[in-house]
Amino acid sequence: MKKSKLFLLTIFFISTIIIVFIHKQFEEKPKVVIVLQTLDRQYWRIIEAGAEKGFKDFGIDGKVIAPKDGTAEEQSDLLENVLKENPDVLVVSPRYSPVIIPKLESFVGNNIPVLLIDTDDSWGNKTAYIGTNNLELGKMAGALLGSQLQPRDKVALIGGEPSPEGERLKGARVSLEAVGIKIVSEKILKSDKVVVKEMQTILHEHPDLKGVIAATDYIALPVSKIIQKQGIKIPIVGADGITEMVELVEEGTLTGTVAQNPYDMGYLSAEAALKVTMGEKVNNIDSGVDIIMDNNARQRLDFLTRVLR
């Protein structure tokens, strides 16, 4: 009788362990959707790579999507489809807040928490923002450029849409004015396609220009090309740290730049989404900014090569 009871007890414990194991194997993973502004540019693909690594590390059923043409209207339609999927958490980089934020209210109304990534907004119903402190990035860019110039030297600031690029230029002004650098031109572009034309105008009006701060690398790169074409060597500071920009620093064409950490942005967003599904409070997360110089450019390039495979 004792042996029989022991045998049944053993079978019970083994069965319990097997049931728990099977349950864990088939336990439903939290579902997270990340909606970016586009995937046509390397910066956004780096965010995607970080997010996918986060999905894998944290056991998330996640995906990264973006509008094909990168328009706010297309992103809005994409969000309507995502809402039908009823994810546990939405992570989104709003292409244009007046169009996108009303769509996000629908997610909150369906008890789906919304995290913002890369592009922040004052929207009160967001759970948190994960990304760059763009004002601080601008201050860092201004300090880097200012350290290479003399008081009363003339510089230009070039950016695009008001947020987050406007915050970067605002921060740059603070640092440049603090060391007596003269900002002789500040251009807000409606499209990156007009960068070359605007830069040619700036150089024509200010042939003694000593430096440029661009709100994105996608502005800084054509600026660098037109300056090289004219045989001028002045410092140009960008913001994103994409491969082509870092290569210019490594080869000595540029003395340095500042760089966001888009890979960390994506990874930290996946981690934050998991915490939200577990009921944890998530605060805004600053993904940081790095200064890229000739002594660390190669390390950055190696990292980008590895994560973009």
Helices and strands as residue ranges (DSSP letters): H 2-26, E 31-35, H 42-58, E 61-65, H 72-85, E 89-92, H 97-109, E 114-117, E 128-131, H 134-146, E 154-159, H 165-178, E 182-188, G 192-194, H 195-205, E 211-214, H 217-229, E 236-237, H 243-250, E 257-260, H 262-277, E 285-286, E 289-292, H 297-307
